[in-house]
Amino acid sequence: MSEKIERGSNFKVLVLIILVLVLASILVIGYLLVKDKGAADLASVFKAEEENTILLDEFIVNLKSERSMRNYLKIKIALMYTDEKQEKNLNSNVNKIRDVIINQLRSKTPEDMLDIGKTSEFKKEMVEEINSAIKADTIKDIYFTDLVIQ
């Protein structure tokens, strides 16, 4: 009976040793592959684009209303871009950008601005309109940093 226990123990030890050797081989091969590519190449794969933002002055506009009620929107907007070289272009076109934003905001109802699903669509539209106005694909996203509807 002790012979069967020894065989079972020896078999488990043998399997464990084989698993350790296989795992060690995989780690060594993986290290060699990464080492050949170079750390710089690997870092560039995971490097994220740097985000830059421009905070625009506050906007206060009348919202579109189907009833005779007057609704106002007070909002602060930050424009996110990734190409640092475009900052000068954005600063020189800030009046065009504000005009596009004001026209977009005035076309929205209070319900449009309060609906989260519509807000994300609205941001995408605004990004496209601004990029079209400045004739460059600079703006990547828009952030609402302050929003009040009355």
Backbone torsions as a table, in degrees:
resi	resn	phi	psi	omega
1	MET	NA	-38.7	178.9
2	SER	-65.8	-26.8	177.4
3	GLU	-65.8	-39.8	178.2
4	LYS	-66.3	-39.3	179.4
5	ILE	-65.2	-41.3	178.9
6	GLU	-64.3	-41.9	179.2
7	ARG	-63.2	-43.1	178.6
8	GLY	-63.2	-42.1	178.9
9	SER	-67.3	-43.1	178.9
10	ASN	-63.1	-39.4	179.5
11	PHE	-64.2	-42.9	178.8
12	LYS	-64.4	-41.1	178.8
13	VAL	-64.9	-42.2	179.0
14	LEU	-62.7	-44.6	178.3
15	VAL	-62.7	-42.3	179.2
16	LEU	-62.5	-42.6	178.7
17	ILE	-63.9	-41.8	179.2
18	ILE	-64.1	-42.8	178.2
19	LEU	-61.8	-42.1	178.4
20	VAL	-62.9	-42.8	179.2
21	LEU	-64.5	-40.5	179.2
22	VAL	-64.7	-46.0	178.8
23	LEU	-62.9	-41.7	178.3
24	ALA	-62.9	-39.7	178.2
25	SER	-63.3	-43.3	179.3
26	ILE	-62.3	-43.6	178.9
27	LEU	-63.4	-41.8	179.9
28	VAL	-65.2	-44.4	179.3
29	ILE	-63.7	-43.0	177.7
30	GLY	-61.3	-42.3	177.6
31	TYR	-61.9	-44.2	-179.5
32	LEU	-64.3	-38.7	178.2
33	LEU	-65.1	-43.9	179.7
34	VAL	-68.2	-40.2	-179.7
35	LYS	-62.1	-39.6	179.7
36	ASP	-66.2	-35.9	179.9
37	LYS	-70.4	-29.5	-179.2
38	GLY	93.4	144.7	-177.8
39	ALA	-67.4	-32.2	-179.3
40	ALA	-65.3	-41.8	178.9
41	ASP	-64.6	-41.1	-179.7
42	LEU	-66.6	-40.4	179.6
43	ALA	-65.9	-36.4	-179.2
44	SER	-68.5	-26.8	177.5
45	VAL	-66.3	-39.2	-176.0
46	PHE	-95.1	-2.4	-178.4
47	LYS	-72.7	125.3	179.7
48	ALA	-88.5	154.7	176.2
49	GLU	-68.4	141.9	179.4
50	GLU	-78.4	133.1	179.5
51	GLU	-95.1	133.1	174.2
52	ASN	-122.4	147.2	178.6
53	THR	-132.0	151.1	172.0
54	ILE	-121.3	123.3	177.5
55	LEU	-90.4	120.0	179.6
56	LEU	-84.6	158.7	175.4
57	ASP	-61.8	160.9	-177.8
58	GLU	-63.1	144.6	176.8
59	PHE	-111.3	134.9	171.2
60	ILE	-129.7	114.6	-175.9
61	VAL	-135.2	159.0	170.6
62	ASN	-81.2	137.2	175.7
63	LEU	-92.1	154.7	176.7
64	LYS	-65.0	133.9	-178.1
65	SER	-133.0	135.0	178.2
66	GLU	-83.8	-24.2	177.1
67	ARG	-99.0	-176.4	-179.1
68	SER	-84.3	6.8	178.7
69	MET	-75.8	147.8	175.5
70	ARG	-103.9	125.7	177.5
71	ASN	-119.6	137.3	-179.7
72	TYR	-115.7	149.9	177.2
73	LEU	-124.6	128.4	173.1
74	LYS	-116.3	123.0	-173.6
75	ILE	-145.7	145.1	170.5
76	LYS	-115.4	136.5	-175.2
77	ILE	-127.6	137.2	173.2
78	ALA	-115.9	135.1	179.0
79	LEU	-100.4	128.6	179.6
80	MET	-102.6	132.5	176.9
81	TYR	-139.8	159.1	-176.4
82	THR	-110.6	-20.7	-178.2
83	ASP	-93.3	106.7	-176.2
84	GLU	-61.0	-25.5	-179.9
85	LYS	-67.8	-19.1	-176.9
86	GLN	-84.0	-3.4	-177.6
87	GLU	-59.3	-41.3	179.6
88	LYS	-63.7	-42.4	178.2
89	ASN	-61.5	-42.5	179.8
90	LEU	-65.7	-44.2	-179.7
91	ASN	-64.6	-34.2	179.8
92	SER	-76.8	-18.7	179.9
93	ASN	-109.5	20.1	-175.5
94	VAL	-61.1	-32.8	179.7
95	ASN	-69.8	-39.3	175.0
96	LYS	-62.3	-43.3	-179.1
97	ILE	-63.0	-45.2	178.8
98	ARG	-62.8	-39.2	178.9
99	ASP	-62.7	-45.0	178.6
100	VAL	-60.9	-45.4	-178.4
101	ILE	-64.3	-44.4	179.5
102	ILE	-60.9	-45.2	179.3
103	ASN	-63.2	-39.7	178.1
104	GLN	-65.4	-44.5	-178.4
105	LEU	-64.7	-40.3	-178.2
106	ARG	-67.3	-19.3	-179.9
107	SER	-86.2	-2.2	-176.4
108	LYS	-101.7	147.5	174.9
109	THR	-90.5	164.2	176.1
110	PRO	-58.7	-35.7	179.3
111	GLU	-64.7	-38.4	177.6
112	ASP	-61.1	-42.3	-176.3
113	MET	-74.4	-25.1	-179.7
114	LEU	-87.7	-19.3	-179.7
115	ASP	-81.6	116.5	-176.0
116	ILE	-59.4	-42.6	-180.0
117	GLY	-62.1	-42.3	178.9
118	LYS	-70.8	-30.9	180.0
119	THR	-64.0	-41.8	179.8
120	SER	-66.8	-38.0	174.8
121	GLU	-63.3	-42.8	-179.0
122	PHE	-61.3	-40.3	178.4
123	LYS	-62.9	-41.9	178.8
124	LYS	-62.4	-44.2	177.9
125	GLU	-60.3	-42.8	-177.9
126	MET	-64.9	-40.3	177.7
127	VAL	-59.9	-45.6	179.8
128	GLU	-63.1	-42.9	-179.9
129	GLU	-64.5	-43.5	-179.8
130	ILE	-65.1	-46.7	179.2
131	ASN	-61.1	-36.8	177.3
132	SER	-66.4	-40.9	-178.7
133	ALA	-66.8	-37.4	-179.0
134	ILE	-93.3	1.4	176.3
135	LYS	56.1	43.5	177.1
136	ALA	-158.7	150.6	178.4
137	ASP	-93.8	65.3	-172.6
138	THR	-94.7	-49.0	-175.1
139	ILE	-74.9	128.2	179.6
140	LYS	-103.2	-30.1	-179.0
141	ASP	-159.7	165.1	178.9
142	ILE	-127.6	137.3	176.8
143	TYR	-117.4	133.0	172.5
144	PHE	-91.4	112.7	-176.6
145	THR	-94.6	-15.1	177.6
146	ASP	-156.8	135.8	-176.4
147	LEU	-148.6	120.0	177.5
148	VAL	-135.2	129.5	176.4
149	ILE	-117.8	131.5	178.7
150	GLN	-125.5	NA	NA
